[in-house]
Amino acid sequence: MSDPQKNIDPAAVRSALWARLEGARGRDYWRSLDELAATPEFQDLLEREFPRQAVGWSEDEDPVAGRRNFLKLMGASLALAGMTACTRQPDEHIMPYVRQPENLVPGRPLFFATATTLNGFANGVLVESHEGRPTKIEGNPGHPASLGAADAMSQAAVLQLYDPDRSQALAFNGEIRSWGVFTGALRDTLAQQKAKNGAGIRILTETVTSPTIASQLRTIQQSFPASKWHQWEPAGPHSARAAAQQSFGQPLNTYYDFTEANVVVSLDSDFLNSGHASLRYARQFARRRRMAEHHDTMNRLYVVEPMPTPTGTKADHRLPLRASDVEEFAWALAISLGLAEGPKTGENNDIYKWLGPIARDLQNNKGAGVVVAGEHQPPIVHSIAALMNEKLGNVGKTVFYTDPVEANPVDQLASLQDLVKDLDAGAVELLIILGGNPVFNAPVELGLGSRLKKAKLRVRLGLYDDETSAACQWQVPETHFLETWGDARAFDGTVTIQQPLIQPLYGGRSALQVLQSFTEQPEKSPYDIVKGYWSSQHTGSDFEAWWRKAVHDGLVAGSALPAKTAAVRGEALSARAGGKKLGGKLEVVFRPDPTIYDGRFANNGWLQEVPKPVTKLTWDNAVMLSPATAHRLGVQKGDMLKLTYEGRTLQAPVFIQPGHVNGSATLHLGYGRTHGGRAANGMGFNPFGLRTAKALWQDTGMDAEKVSGNHEFADTQNFHNLETPDRRHIIHKADLADFHKNAEAPHEGAETPPKGLTMYPEWKYEGHAWGMTIDLNSCTGCGACVVACQAENNIAVVGKDQVRRGRHMNWLRVDSYYQGDANDPAIYNQPVPCMQCENAPCELVCPVQATTHSSEGLNDMVYNRCVGTRYCSNNCPYKVRRFNFFLFSDFDTPSLKLARNPDVSVRSRGVMEKCTYCVQRINGAKIDAEKQDRPLHDGEIQTACQATCPSEAIVFGDINDKNSRVSKLKANERNYSLLADLNTRPRTTYLATLRNPNPEIEA
Amino acid sequence: MADELEVIESPSGNKIIAPDYTFGTVTDQIASVVLTKQTPIAVLGTFTVALGLLMTFMLAVGLLFGKGLGIWGLRGPTMWAWDITNFVWWVGIGHAGTLISAILLLLNQQWRNSINRFAEAMTIFAVACAGMFPILHLGRPWLMYWLFPYPNTMGIEPNFRSPLVWDVFAVSTYATVSVLFWFVGLIPDLATLRDRAQNPAFKVAYGILAMGWRGSARHWAVYETASLLLAGLATPLVLSVHTVVSFDFTVGIVPGWHSTFFPPYFVAGAIYSGFAMVLALAIPLRSLYGLKGLITDKHLDNAAKVMMATGLIVGYSYIMEAFAGWYSGNVYEEAAIWNRMTGPYAVQYWILITCNVVAPNALWFKKVRSSPIILFIWSLIVLLGMWLERFVIIVASLAQDNLPSSWRVFESTRWDWATYLGTIGLFLFLFMLFIRLLPMISIFEVRTLLPQAKVDKKESL
């Protein structure tokens, strides 16, 4: 026992301990309390804490000093007790909001308006942001191009943002450099060029609609008068641009309004699914097919096209024609309308067979018809269409002209060829390529990959380190549009100011910044550039308010271009080319891919894996042939063909597409990437290898020869022809006239068992009862809902091999069915989410109750409880359940974790998953309503598929609420349940599809 | 006990045991297989092959647990394929053993005495193989215990409406009763081996297993009661287990599964394949170990007759299945049957028809039934046919069900093969161990067949 008389200064003890602890750094600070307790000072203190000694103090010691000592010791003990609680945390930098952003409530998403662009044309979107992470894209209801819908490509922009394969570092010939070095090099070159008025400067962009970029380019033009700006967009509206010049003598932008159109003739135009305003068109078109009341009428659509498109599937009369015969069809229609002189028959009878009825239909609906010329048809077709619209009085009613939306509507092909000429001449000293991927997608004979190297200094701003980057010295990582400021115009000129949702993930600069380095203020931020431009445009004093409103709304009010009147010039139609003969060869048709477009989205797993409309192909393109042509060439699906066109050859697998025109082969662009990223490389084949400036879209004279080899496609559905009569009653359909006569016509032969068949009492759903209707008459089969579902519900991408094995994970699929002759069938689309059956076969058989029925009628899937017997999937007649055969979700890539919706579990291996009607959205809305002490409003909850559907085909709501939209639709005569005879009583029902054929043609 | 035994030739005519046997020779011959005789090369060879297959199985299962079910060919919509096919096939094979040991015991069919032991062993090993598939085929096999109703903090029990839960009970009950029945039947013979074994280790081991059997009259009385009780317990299992297994399908609304005659059809099929397996095992065994005097041609003939009878029931079921599909007027059922016959699985379907409907009719002929080699080949044909039957029922029905948009043809992978062949390896491995370590024929029950055992001196059978 130590001497109680010995004086201990607790403060000294404490400081000694502190010193000891201070001296210890790193992980071995102390390993345990024992270790700490073993210090001699501490031992000493401990001993003196015993009451025995306290007694000693009171007896043996000076009472005052003793008490004082006691109190001091107590204080030291307390301090030490506190210290023992301090375990060292690992070094992690947490960054709390110093100032929490306005409106941000942790756990609740915020929505910001911005715009996606394709070919430079804006599509307004609202981006859902969770604590600063953009996770989901919805349409912007206020934006004229979106009207609240979003297409698959816009939806997938989120995945592109987080793509780990994006270009992440500034590099010179593949070696990482600092920004200082880059700006230095650029400034040096610019200083040299300044002396020559910029004669060696060339800027190559994609189509530019951004007013800010256009103004920057104008400024550059002023300071470097001899510099040149070129544009190239492989899948842009080249023909429409040329046609405007030809027809009207001035560049004009054309757009349509289908709300008043009774008769629509599409000349190889997929206006419902592609193009700058397709979302708007799809909505307008579908509203004319809504058939809310029994005696409503419908519009009528004639489609002439080579390859079935979503628009073609909606046609009341679809005429498969070779792309090069469409011109003859247009002429013949004009002749039938009495607008041109010429023969009324020709060699190809198909062209002429329906002309009279179509012409009469158009004439009977003057001012209420539209003739839409396809973007890929030659200028003359556009001119004829313009003439027909003009003479039928449609202009100003269904067809509108404005000044061009593009900043500089040049002939892009000529522009590119001009650049090539300068490159050959050695006149290019500084080439700046902003975006695009011209090495991959320029006409093949230009050989841009090697020609580019003739430019002395080549700077490439790009999202990916791709084929074009490989031909340039500087690769400047580009910021994604969700990471930076910008602006763009929509189809009618409406401006959206794009705002960033997140700091650039990988550094990077935007095109605005690169162009800014040409000016005197090279370091200006994108925000200042865009805001500066618009403040210079703004008149009046309230700029800040104007700016805040424009950014908030996602569009600049009143910025749409005013409609113009224009008349087709007489000389526009002078040259009539004769029909092109095939001469035993094939017609080659180039089209942008329905999902990965010109290849720019090739590294996007969502877009690769969403089954392409009509074909249901994923991860691949193919030589699309009609059954008859395939038979003539002696090939089956998957056989390899050697295509020879203009001396260039390409080997590609055959895909037989019913409804494709005979004698023609459609090749979808964008595949065959070599520097595209992990998902892009090695997928499909590259039709750009055959595409020349002479025939950007179609030409005759391609040879095809069967070669050895076989390709296994990753398609999600095989061609299936509906039985006639369709005894399974999958698609309920009728002609409009029959439906008017008999409301039961679509359901003929189908049976629904009566409710009283079971001996169990009927279950009463109190409160909410969720239900959905899908209007097959509106659905175009575009697949936007599939990608929306994938983004909302954290659905994994499984890859080509797994899709081949039938293990794709999409909760929602769009089925295609065919009816009739394989060469000219009717095509039906049917989106199939979970039916949420009231008598759910899946629930009965799960041995562990992992799938159970909720009180609101949802068929809930409990991932945590699932052991993976897969019995539920076997017993599901709709086959909507998806199983994680492997660990499909990416648990490793850090950037992809940011993309996930925090409200939805990420599923692991061995677990079944399926559509939940977006239960996270239902519960979110219910909680909100409860907090605000109010009932839920109809339409307050929108499932992801519903929210994005351009044609408003999907409606979700409470079927216990008799006034809800979904209840009313379920009361519609067209309503039916899929496989109703199984008595599963689905909550998802369909509205039968109707056709509105021209009685003259049908007879 | 003699090291060299005179081989007693197979008796002529319809004897179930050769006439020259005595109590001593029966015991000597059967016990010597375990205790003294050299293992025949063929058995060693089979054992080696079985071990190799077992190792393949371990590899396949290791990979399965490591990577996931995706290594098999399963895909949407065929979420079950070889896994459940193998399960049903193995469970079915097990049935013959129980039928022989329990039902034929109750029916006093004495010819069963010389084949029941190894048939029961076959049952247990087949059930062991079968029992693995419900676990292997789970997406998350480590959670298989969730299928049992155990008390848990989650307050969740299994879904008693699911046939898979019924399966758990049916198969585990079956396995338990089969093992008990087998072991109880072994006790007197284990005592014989204990008394005859010279190796002290074996002596101790058999001694422990014999549980103190001394052969007293009281022991025999208790034994007889226990045996009868267990037979009584096992008898309904012959019918119930495969009935419950067939519920996995009939409860489902998949066209081609959803029919009421599956229970009898499955039970008949089970016995059919079970007897095929009995023949496939008995014919080589009796040649290798010179047991033709104990497993006589009469046994083979009887087994073949049972096989034929059940085979005809199975054939009738196929006809009924097709008829019901047509007669129902139900488009899905019609299409399911039609797709089986003409669709992507037509080859498998017509092979199974050949194996299960055409082939058993050869057994009408005495000549066929009396040729062990033909019977052996026929039993293999039947085993193949019955595997294909389950494959076609499961896969062809799932691959083309209600919505044509989801139709997709199943393709197996090498790991499907490895797992299936692996269980055959496991089965043979266990069976080879069994014949080497335990008396494959019930010594004491065969002894009751001898004339000396008959008090009234009447010829049995």
Interface residues (C-beta under 8 A of the other chain):
Chain A: Q717 N718 H720 R727 R728 I730 Q802 R805 G806 R807 H808 R813 D815 S816 Y817 Q830 V832 P841 L844 V845 C846 P847 V848 Q849 R865 C866 V867 G868 T869 R870 Y871 S873 N874 N875 P877 Y878 K879 R881 R882 F883 N884 F885 F886 L887 R909 G910 V911 M912 L978 L979 L982
Chain B: K67 G68 L69 G70 G73 L74 R75 G76 P77 M79 W80 H137 L138 G139 R140 P141 L143 M144 W146 L147 I156 E157 P158 N159 R161 S162 P163 L164 V165 V168 D248 V251 G252 I253 V254 V331 Y332 L398 D401 N402 L403 P404 S405 S406 W407 R408 E411
